[in-house]
Amino acid sequence: MTTFIDIVNPNDGVLSLQEAINAANLTTAEDTITDFHRGDRIQLLSGLQFGDITVRQQGTNTLLEIGNDSLALLEGVRANTITQAVFV
């Protein structure tokens, strides 16, 4: 991520959080987000809702899961800071 402005434009020479998330969603592997900060948002795709996601602490990181599938690892983020308001 090279900008805090969340505009999706693949030709502007910068990488927004939303662009990084969109790119990560193209793979089935667990995504590692190394720079998640207060105020950042995660877009849920494919009809997912916050209630579908398990948020749990894993060491100093937060793991987001659906069932047995890991969706993302938020490095250096406390699980109790991840609420429904984080997701759009």
Phi, psi and omega in degrees: 000128182239002178212149175268353177281122187266060176255131179267106177212100185294351183252008185269359176082002176234161181242110178276165178302316181297320178296320179295318179295316179301316179295319180294328181291348179282350179249163178261356180283158175299134178269138174251121179253114187265350185225043178279129184231161175307133181098341176289155181232153176241127179273129176267130181250173173059035176075010178291150176232160181306321181297342178280345190257135171263127179249120181218151178284135175226093186067235178265008184244169175244132178253131176253126184226155167234113185060234179266004182262126175277127179267312185203152173242121179261106184289133176069022182245134177278134184301327183288354176267353181264105181242178179302330182296341180287336187259142176234000000 
